[in-house]
Amino acid sequence: MINNNSGIGMRTVLFICVFFLVAKANAQILPLREQARVIDEMLSERIDSLLPVLMEKNGIDMWIVISREYNEDPVLKTMLPATWLNARRRTILIFYNNISKKQFEKLAIARYDVGEQIKAAWDMQKFPCQWDALTELITKRNPQKIALDYSTDFGLADGIDYTEYTTLLQKLPASFKPKVVSAEKLAVAWLETRTEREMQIYPQLIDITHRIIEEGFSERVITPGITSTEDVVWWFRQKLRDMGLDTWFHPSVSVQRNDLKFFDHLQSFSNTEKEDVIIPGDLLHVDFGITYLRLNTDIQEHAYVLRAGETSVPENIKKAFAKANRLQEILTSQFKEGKTGNQILADALSQAKQERIEASIYTHPLGYHGHAAGPTMGLWDQQNGVPGSGDFPMHNQTAYSIELNAASEIPEWKKKIRIMLEEDGYFDEHGFRFINGRQKEIYLVPRIKANIGN
């Protein structure tokens, strides 16, 4: 494991400790200034401790990341300091790792230092043209490989645009052009690898997400016969704004109920149903996530609206839920370093079939992005494997949204339901674990009060 605990100020430690305690109690958020401090500390640790290791592992001695303002490479966005919301004019970052000389450089062909970590290396008096400054730096370092962010299989690693790519190749001396290679594996590694410090913080993000869902799926928000699914959706959005949080996607809330309508889970991914007024007997589903400290969560859970006289979820729905929990275990038991997403998908679906579980799996990496870079384990419309990203191998120190569903027949409803679950987990040399647990029981609306009986 990479040691990422250096350089933390006592003031920040104090704020983080208070944050952990407060988040556990009230899910409150750090002030913006302290968020920026934590983001910059984590970024500094990643660049200094993680990046040289990843460059050496992937055989890259020079990585160049280029973006213009408002058209940023997704990778570059993760490398900017907290106070930089965008690139400035054209920002060029160069990371050079000379293993023989034990030399690791972090430079910017830009008008300014990029935060405290990456120093400006453009002498504008000597090189009025920014590209000339870049090529002069490349020539002096004489790298064996010049990695650029272009990729067929990963959009997040395909961030260099046509103009920047063609201009650089035009400016490069002829002897350096054969050294240009794709940075795909390095870019994905940078995006997917979670540090020790990030994994100290990640449980708090998921705990906040769980607590918001728990509140949203309660009588504090839902009044049967009045509240609609869209009311709950916008409650989630407003809750985030009120807490000072953001999200990377618009939440969704759907209903399955005892009626003649067939529930098409594929609509959850394509055409969203019109809003429904929530009524007793409904099985509710939410898809919801937050963005905080540049990390993302992605959670799907269920609630059941009690009918008159009911005190618990109907038994057959409980069994259906348990089947989906079992599918989570089947999938994550297949996780192994070096195994591709497609291999994991095929083995998990095969085992599910043996256990007579009607399964659909569409699990994805998680981290700087909600649908992040790394091995894809199925898509909702591609259950036979995903060419490209599904062929990518699983690595240690990576996080995933365990997203899937299991279909079960409910005799009293005379139809099948889909239990659609998504919980966030982490994989390393010790195996897989859910970062902040997972839903094992369906929420009740309203909650049963222990001191109130029939």
C-alpha positions in Angstrom: 0.0 0.0 0.0 1.1 3.6 -0.7 1.8 5.6 2.4 -0.3 8.8 2.1 -0.2 10.3 5.6 2.6 12.8 5.2 2.2 16.6 5.3 -1.1 16.8 7.1 -1.4 20.0 9.3 -2.7 19.8 12.8 -5.5 22.2 12.0 -6.7 20.0 9.1 -6.5 16.9 11.3 -8.7 18.6 13.8 -11.2 19.6 11.2 -11.3 16.1 9.7 -11.8 14.5 13.2 -14.7 16.9 13.9 -16.1 16.1 10.4 -16.0 12.4 11.1 -17.8 12.8 14.4 -20.4 15.3 13.1 -21.0 13.3 9.9 -21.8 10.2 12.0 -24.3 12.2 14.1 -25.8 14.7 11.7 -24.2 14.1 8.3 -22.8 17.7 8.2 -20.3 18.9 5.7 -16.9 20.6 6.1 -16.8 24.4 5.3 -15.7 25.1 1.7 -12.3 26.4 2.8 -11.6 23.1 4.7 -12.9 21.1 1.8 -10.3 22.8 -0.4 -7.6 22.1 2.1 -8.4 18.4 2.2 -8.7 18.2 -1.6 -5.3 19.8 -2.1 -3.7 17.6 0.5 -5.1 14.4 -1.1 -4.0 15.6 -4.5 -0.5 16.4 -3.3 -0.2 13.0 -1.8 -1.4 11.4 -5.0 1.0 13.3 -7.3 4.0 12.8 -5.1 3.5 9.2 -3.8 1.1 7.5 -6.2 1.9 8.9 -9.6 5.6 7.9 -9.9 4.7 4.4 -8.9 2.0 4.2 -11.6 4.3 5.7 -14.2 7.0 3.1 -13.5 4.5 0.3 -13.4 3.1 1.3 -16.8 6.5 1.9 -18.4 5.9 5.6 -19.0 8.6 8.2 -18.3 6.8 11.3 -19.6 3.1 12.0 -19.4 1.7 15.2 -21.0 -1.8 16.3 -20.3 -3.1 19.3 -22.3 -6.4 21.2 -22.1 -7.8 24.5 -23.0 -10.2 26.4 -20.7 -13.7 25.0 -20.6 -12.7 22.0 -22.7 -10.8 20.1 -20.1 -9.4 16.6 -20.3 -11.2 14.6 -17.6 -7.8 13.6 -16.2 -6.6 17.2 -16.0 -9.7 18.1 -14.0 -8.6 15.7 -11.3 -5.1 17.3 -11.2 -6.1 20.9 -10.7 -6.0 22.5 -7.2 -9.3 23.1 -5.4 -9.3 26.8 -6.3 -8.9 26.1 -10.0 -12.3 25.2 -11.3 -11.0 25.1 -14.9 -7.8 25.2 -16.9 -6.5 28.6 -17.6 -6.2 29.5 -21.3 -4.1 26.5 -22.5 -2.7 24.5 -19.5 -0.1 21.9 -20.2 1.1 19.5 -17.4 4.2 17.4 -17.8 5.1 14.6 -15.4 8.6 13.2 -16.0 9.9 10.2 -14.1 13.6 9.3 -14.7 14.0 6.1 -12.7 17.8 5.8 -13.2 18.4 9.3 -11.8 15.6 9.0 -9.2 14.2 12.2 -10.7 10.4 13.0 -10.7 9.4 16.3 -12.1 6.0 18.0 -12.1 6.0 20.9 -14.5 3.5 23.2 -16.3 4.0 24.9 -19.6 1.6 27.6 -18.3 1.7 31.3 -17.2 1.2 30.3 -13.5 2.1 27.6 -11.1 -0.7 25.0 -11.0 -1.2 25.0 -7.3 1.7 24.5 -5.0 2.7 21.1 -6.5 3.2 21.9 -10.2 5.6 24.7 -11.0 5.4 26.9 -14.1 8.2 26.1 -16.6 7.5 28.5 -19.4 10.0 31.3 -20.0 7.8 33.5 -22.1 10.7 35.9 -22.9 12.7 33.1 -24.5 9.7 31.2 -26.0 6.8 33.5 -26.8 5.1 30.4 -28.4 3.9 28.0 -25.8 4.4 25.0 -28.1 8.1 25.9 -28.5 8.5 25.9 -24.8 7.0 22.4 -24.6 9.1 20.9 -27.3 12.3 22.4 -25.8 11.5 20.8 -22.5 10.8 17.4 -24.2 14.0 17.6 -26.2 16.1 18.4 -23.0 14.5 15.5 -21.1 14.7 13.1 -24.0 12.0 10.6 -22.8 11.7 7.1 -24.0 7.9 7.4 -24.3 5.7 10.4 -24.5 2.2 9.4 -23.3 -0.9 11.4 -24.4 -4.5 10.9 -23.3 -6.1 9.1 -26.3 -8.0 5.9 -26.0 -10.6 3.8 -27.9 -12.2 2.1 -24.9 -12.2 4.7 -22.2 -13.7 8.2 -22.8 -12.2 9.4 -19.5 -8.7 8.5 -20.9 -9.4 10.1 -24.3 -9.2 13.7 -23.3 -6.7 15.3 -25.7 -8.6 17.1 -28.4 -7.9 17.0 -32.1 -6.3 20.5 -32.3 -3.9 19.9 -29.3 -2.9 16.5 -30.6 -2.2 17.5 -34.2 -0.5 20.7 -33.2 1.9 18.8 -30.8 2.7 16.3 -33.5 3.5 19.1 -35.9 5.8 20.8 -33.4 7.6 17.7 -32.2 11.0 17.0 -33.8 10.8 14.0 -36.1 12.9 11.8 -33.9 10.4 12.2 -31.0 7.2 11.4 -33.0 7.7 7.6 -32.8 7.9 7.9 -29.1 4.3 9.1 -28.8 2.1 6.4 -27.2 -1.4 6.2 -25.6 -1.5 7.0 -21.9 -4.7 4.8 -21.6 -3.4 2.4 -19.0 -1.7 5.1 -17.0 -4.7 7.4 -17.1 -7.0 4.7 -16.0 -4.7 3.7 -13.2 -4.5 7.3 -12.0 -8.3 7.6 -12.1 -9.2 4.2 -10.6 -6.5 3.8 -7.8 -7.8 4.9 -4.4 -5.2 6.0 -1.8 -5.2 5.1 1.8 -6.2 8.6 2.7 -9.2 8.5 0.3 -10.3 5.3 1.8 -10.3 6.8 5.3 -12.7 9.4 4.0 -14.8 7.4 1.6 -16.9 5.6 4.3 -18.1 9.1 5.5 -19.4 9.9 2.0 -21.3 6.7 1.8 -22.6 7.0 5.3 -24.0 10.5 4.4 -25.6 9.0 1.3 -27.2 6.1 3.3 -28.6 8.6 5.8 -30.1 10.8 3.2 -31.9 7.8 1.6 -33.0 6.6 5.0 -34.6 10.0 5.6 -36.1 10.3 2.1 -37.7 6.9 2.4 -39.5 7.7 5.6 -42.7 9.3 6.8 -40.8 12.6 7.2 -40.9 12.9 3.4 -43.6 10.5 2.2 -47.3 10.8 2.9 -49.1 8.0 1.1 -51.9 9.2 -1.2 -50.3 12.6 -1.5 -46.5 12.4 -2.1 -45.5 11.5 -5.7 -42.3 9.9 -6.9 -41.2 13.2 -8.4 -41.8 14.9 -5.1 -39.3 12.5 -3.5 -36.8 13.0 -6.4 -36.8 16.7 -5.9 -36.6 16.3 -2.1 -33.3 14.5 -2.7 -32.0 17.2 -5.0 -33.0 20.0 -2.6 -31.6 18.1 0.4 -28.2 18.0 -1.3 -28.3 21.7 -2.1 -29.3 22.5 1.5 -26.4 20.4 2.9 -23.9 22.1 0.6 -23.4 18.9 -1.5 -23.6 18.2 -5.1 -24.5 15.1 -7.3 -23.2 13.8 -10.6 -26.7 12.6 -11.8 -30.3 13.4 -11.3 -31.9 10.9 -8.8 -34.7 8.6 -9.8 -37.6 7.1 -7.7 -39.7 4.3 -9.1 -42.6 2.1 -7.9 -43.6 -1.5 -8.2 -47.0 -2.5 -7.0 -49.8 -5.1 -7.1 -51.5 -4.1 -10.3 -51.8 -5.4 -13.9 -48.8 -3.3 -15.1 -45.6 -5.1 -16.0 -42.5 -3.5 -14.5 -39.9 -3.0 -17.1 -36.6 -2.4 -15.3 -35.0 -1.3 -18.5 -37.1 1.9 -18.4 -34.9 2.9 -15.4 -32.1 3.3 -17.9 -33.9 4.8 -20.8 -37.4 6.3 -20.7 -38.3 7.3 -17.1 -41.9 6.7 -16.2 -44.2 9.6 -15.4 -44.6 10.5 -11.8 -46.7 8.2 -9.6 -48.6 9.1 -6.4 -47.2 6.8 -3.7 -49.8 4.5 -2.1 -49.8 1.8 0.6 -48.4 -1.5 -0.7 -45.9 0.2 -3.0 -42.3 -1.2 -3.3 -40.2 1.9 -3.8 -36.7 2.1 -5.4 -34.2 5.0 -5.4 -31.1 5.6 -7.4 -29.0 8.3 -5.7 -25.5 9.5 -5.2 -23.4 12.4 -4.0 -20.3 14.3 -5.0 -18.0 15.5 -2.2 -14.3 16.1 -1.9 -14.0 15.1 -5.6 -15.3 11.6 -4.8 -18.6 10.1 -5.8 -21.1 7.6 -4.4 -23.8 5.6 -6.2 -26.5 3.8 -4.2 -29.8 2.1 -5.0 -32.1 0.9 -2.2 -35.7 0.0 -1.5 -38.6 0.9 0.8 -42.0 -0.6 1.3 -45.1 1.4 2.1 -47.2 -0.4 4.8 -50.8 -1.2 4.1 -53.4 -0.9 6.8 -52.8 -3.6 9.4 -49.3 -4.5 8.1 -46.3 -4.3 10.4 -43.6 -5.7 8.1 -42.7 -6.3 4.5 -44.7 -9.2 2.9 -42.7 -12.4 3.1 -42.3 -13.0 -0.6 -40.9 -9.5 -1.1 -38.5 -10.2 1.8 -37.4 -13.4 0.0 -36.9 -11.5 -3.3 -34.7 -9.0 -1.5 -32.6 -11.8 0.1 -32.1 -13.2 -3.4 -30.7 -9.9 -4.6 -28.4 -9.7 -1.5 -27.2 -13.2 -2.5 -26.5 -12.0 -6.0 -24.2 -9.3 -4.6 -22.3 -12.0 -2.8 -22.0 -14.1 -5.9 -20.6 -11.2 -7.9 -18.1 -10.0 -5.4 -16.9 -13.5 -4.7 -15.6 -13.5 -8.3 -13.4 -10.4 -7.8 -9.7 -11.3 -8.3 -6.7 -9.2 -9.3 -6.0 -9.6 -13.0 -9.4 -11.0 -13.8 -11.2 -9.0 -16.5 -14.6 -7.5 -16.1 -16.1 -9.8 -18.7 -14.6 -12.9 -17.0 -16.1 -11.7 -13.6 -19.5 -11.1 -15.3 -19.6 -14.4 -17.0 -18.6 -16.4 -13.9 -21.1 -14.5 -11.7 -24.0 -15.0 -14.1 -23.1 -18.7 -14.4 -23.1 -19.2 -10.7 -26.4 -17.2 -10.3 -28.0 -19.4 -12.9 -26.9 -22.5 -11.0 -28.6 -21.1 -7.9 -31.7 -20.3 -10.0 -31.4 -16.5 -9.7 -32.7 -14.6 -12.6 -29.9 -12.0 -12.7 -28.8 -8.9 -14.5 -25.4 -7.3 -13.6 -24.1 -3.9 -14.6 -21.4 -3.1 -12.1 -18.9 -0.3 -12.7 -15.8 1.4 -11.2 -16.3 4.4 -8.9 -14.1 7.2 -7.7 -13.4 10.6 -9.3 -16.4 9.8 -11.5 -19.6 8.0 -10.9 -19.2 5.8 -14.0 -15.5 5.7 -13.6 -12.6 4.2 -15.6 -11.6 0.6 -15.0 -13.1 -2.9 -15.7 -16.8 -2.8 -16.6 -18.8 -5.8 -15.4 -21.8 -5.8 -17.7 -24.1 -3.1 -19.0 -27.9 -3.2 -18.6 -28.2 -4.0 -22.3 -25.0 -6.0 -22.6 -25.1 -9.1 -20.5 -22.8 -11.2 -22.7 -19.8 -8.9 -22.0 -18.6 -5.4 -22.9 -15.9 -5.2 -25.6 -13.1 -2.9 -24.6 -13.7 -1.7 -21.1 -15.0 -5.2 -20.1 -11.7 -6.7 -21.2 -9.8 -4.5 -18.7 -8.3 -6.3 -15.7 -9.2 -5.7 -12.1 -6.5 -4.1 -10.0 -6.0 -3.7 -6.2 -6.9 -0.4 -4.5 -10.0 0.2 -6.6 -13.6 1.0 -5.8 -16.9 -0.2 -7.4 -20.6 0.3 -7.4 -22.0 -3.2 -7.1 -25.0 -2.6 -9.3 -27.4 -5.4 -10.3 -30.9 -6.8 -10.0 -32.6 -10.1 -9.4 -36.1 -11.0 -10.6 -38.6 -12.9 -8.4 -42.1 -14.1 -8.8 -44.6 -12.7 -6.3 -47.6 -15.1 -6.3 -50.0 -12.7 -4.7 -49.2 -10.0 -7.2 -49.3 -12.6 -10.1 -46.1 -11.1 -11.6 -42.4 -10.7 -11.2 -40.7 -7.9 -9.4 -37.1 -6.7 -9.7 -35.0 -6.0 -6.6 -32.5 -3.4 -7.9 -29.6 -2.8 -5.6 -26.4 -0.8 -5.8 -23.9 -0.4 -3.0 -20.3 0.9 -3.0 -17.4 -1.4 -2.3 -13.6 -1.6 -2.3 -11.2 -4.2 -3.5 -7.5 -4.7 -2.5 -5.1 -7.5 -1.6 -7.4 -8.5 1.3 -10.4 -9.1 -1.0 -13.6 -7.2 -1.4 -15.6 -5.3 1.2 -18.6 -3.0 1.2 -17.2 0.4 2.3 -20.1 1.4 4.6 -22.2 -1.8 4.6 -25.2 -2.6 2.4 -29.0 -2.6 2.8 -30.0 -6.0 4.2 -33.6 -5.1 5.1 -36.2 -3.0 3.2 -37.1 0.4 4.8 -40.6 0.7 6.1 -42.8 3.7 5.5 -43.8 4.6 8.1 -41.3 3.2 10.5 -42.8 1.0 13.2 -42.6 2.7 16.6 -41.5 0.3 19.3 -43.8 1.9 22.0 -46.9 2.0 19.8 -49.0 -1.2 19.1 -52.3 -2.2 17.6 
